[in-house]
Amino acid sequence: MAAELHDLTVDVRTDRWHARVLTEVSLSVAPGEITALVGGPGAGKSMIARALTGRLPASATASGEVVVDGIVGYVPQDGVDAFAPGRPVGAQLRDLAGDAGSVEEACAAAAYPAEPMGLLPEENSAGQIQRAALAAALMGEPDILVADGPTAPLDRALGNVVWRSLRRYADAGGTLLVITHDLPLITAAGLADRIVVVDDGRVLAAGTPAEVAAVDDPLVRMYF
Ligand SMILES: Nc1ncnc2c1ncn2[C@@H]1O[C@H](COP(=O)(O)OP(=O)(O)OP(=O)(O)O)[C@@H](O)[C@H]1O
């Protein structure tokens, strides 16, 4: 099932400030593909992920359209946010799964080891809790998975394991949007089917890696 944004504009307004954080963002994420969402700090990547998963902040007002059909899984930028505080991760994963088999399967896919399961979410390291959050998201058997930096706190070896799992998820028909700074790695490995580049809340380029690499824009070229 596809996930789409049509002309999404998002403003955030707090007591302290007001800003337009997304401007007329349109994008489409297709089943069976890995779509990599890239951009610099503050470009609007997480806001796009939050819009697709119905998690825009309360301070946000949005116009445009979000089209998402099916079960949506979400890996937050900080894996801790996928869990309630004060209860061991393993217990929370078991609550989600209902049976131990699927916990093991999801943890293996997310490369989340057994050792930190007895720890609270906030006691897991950044790289551990991010993998636990991916396991939790996979356990929901989502049609659409939006993962905000699932490999960001991982080293290359573990990152490769997680990327291979994400590839398997897409190959099985899943619709996958991944926010990542691993673009050189995943394009070299042929892992990204489509790339969306954002800057300052706007889509600068979108298409296959070859199409995006050919875009004549200095900001886009910096990624290749
Ligand atoms: N809850 C919020 N309230 C107000 N503004 C926010 C909120 N969350 C993000 N922003 C602002 O929205 C803009 C886009 O932020 P976003 O988190 O989407 O960036 P990003 O591309 O994911 O960046 P990074 O790579 O640093 O995580 C930024 O200017 C940020 O300061």
The ligand as a Gaussian input file, in Angstrom:
#p B3LYP/6-31G(d) Opt

LIG

0 1
 N        7.692000      20.079000      18.224000
 C        8.133000      21.086000      17.495000
 N        7.677000      22.333000      17.688000
 C        8.134000      23.356000      16.964000
 N        9.035000      23.237000      15.972000
 C        9.527000      22.031000      15.715000
 C        9.109000      20.897000      16.464000
 N        9.781000      19.829000      15.969000
 C       10.580000      20.289000      14.976000
 N       10.442000      21.614000      14.833000
 C       11.131000      22.464000      13.842000
 O       10.730000      22.009000      12.552000
 C       11.825000      22.064000      11.642000
 C       12.014000      20.695000      11.022000
 O       12.408000      19.809000      12.043000
 P       12.634000      18.257000      11.793000
 O       12.721000      17.624000      13.152000
 O       11.613000      17.750000      10.866000
 O       14.059000      18.281000      11.082000
 P       14.944000      17.064000      10.577000
 O       15.152000      17.250000       9.108000
 O       14.365000      15.776000      11.034000
 O       16.314000      17.378000      11.315000
 P       17.426000      16.444000      12.057000
 O       18.195000      15.758000      10.951000
 O       18.264000      17.450000      12.780000
 O       16.684000      15.512000      12.958000
 C       13.032000      22.541000      12.433000
 O       13.208000      23.917000      12.176000
 C       12.640000      22.305000      13.878000
 O       13.240000      23.252000      14.720000

